[in-house]
Amino acid sequence: MLLAYSDTGRLDRVLDAPLRRWTQHTVTAATKLVRVLAQVRENGVAISREQYQVGRADVAAPIFADNGVAVASLEIVVSAGEPLRQHVLAVRAAAAEVSSALRATMPRRRS
């Protein structure tokens, strides 16, 4: 999840190394991973079905600091056979709430 919001230097370093295959569904082609990360940024959510473990689906959304930087993510793991729409909506909403709470607790910057 956080790789989708990383700077290009970090992404380049990840793509320069071989991508590990965890299952037959793991994205290991750099060009495909770049497309997937662009979709994550566009949709505000990462969905992974059986890419890390067979039978498992992950849904994650970014948590942003007050400066707009993704500093964490919120993720749930469910059965890969489950419909994910409701999980996507819930994770997005929860991550947005955490982002808002985080921004509210951060000290104000002086101009």
JOBEL-V137633 format. One record per pair of residues at least 12 apart in sequence whose C-alpha atoms are under 10 Angstrom apart, sorted by the first residue. I is the first residue (numbers start at 1). J is the second residue. Records with the same first field share a line. If there is no record, write none. Layout:
# JOBEL-V137633
I->J / J
This chain:
# JOBEL-V137633
1->37 / 40 / 41 / 44 / 45 / 46 / 47 / 59 / 60 / 61 / 62 / 70 / 72 / 73 / 74 / 75
2->37 / 40 / 41 / 46 / 60 / 61 / 62 / 63 / 69 / 70 / 71 / 72 / 73
3->34 / 37 / 40 / 41 / 70
4->33 / 34 / 35 / 36 / 37 / 38 / 39 / 40 / 41 / 42 / 44 / 45 / 46 / 62 / 70
5->37 / 38 / 40 / 41 / 62 / 69 / 70 / 71
6->37 / 69 / 70 / 71
11->34 / 37
12->30
14->30
15->28 / 29 / 30 / 31 / 33 / 34
16->30
17->30
18->30
19->33
20->52
21->51 / 52
22->50 / 51 / 52 / 53 / 54
23->50 / 51 / 52 / 53 / 54
24->50 / 51 / 52 / 53 / 54
25->48 / 49 / 50 / 51 / 52 / 53 / 54
26->48 / 49 / 50 / 51 / 52 / 53
27->48 / 51 / 52
28->51
40->60 / 61 / 62
41->61 / 62
43->61 / 92
44->60 / 61 / 62 / 88 / 92 / 95
45->59 / 60 / 61 / 62 / 73 / 74 / 75 / 88 / 89 / 91 / 92 / 95
46->58 / 59 / 60 / 61 / 62 / 73 / 75 / 88 / 92
47->59 / 60 / 61 / 75 / 76 / 84 / 88
48->60 / 77 / 80
49->77 / 78 / 79 / 80 / 81 / 84
50->79 / 80 / 81
53->80
54->79 / 80
55->78 / 79 / 80 / 81 / 82
56->77 / 78 / 79 / 80 / 81 / 82
57->76 / 77 / 78 / 79 / 80 / 81 / 82 / 83 / 84
58->75 / 76 / 77 / 78 / 79 / 80 / 84 / 87 / 88
59->74 / 75 / 76 / 77 / 78 / 84 / 85 / 87 / 88 / 89 / 90 / 91 / 92
60->73 / 74 / 75 / 76 / 77 / 87 / 88 / 91 / 92 / 95
61->73 / 74 / 75 / 76 / 88 / 89 / 90 / 91 / 92 / 93 / 94 / 95 / 96
62->74 / 75 / 91 / 92 / 94 / 95 / 96 / 98 / 99
63->92 / 94 / 95 / 96 / 97 / 98 / 99 / 100 / 102
64->95 / 96 / 98 / 99 / 100 / 102 / 103
65->98 / 99 / 100 / 101 / 102 / 103 / 104 / 106
66->99 / 100 / 101 / 102 / 103 / 104 / 105 / 106 / 107 / 108
67->103
68->99 / 103
70->99
71->99
72->95 / 98 / 99
73->91 / 95 / 98 / 99
74->91 / 92 / 94 / 95 / 96 / 98
75->87 / 88 / 91 / 92 / 94 / 95
76->88 / 90 / 91
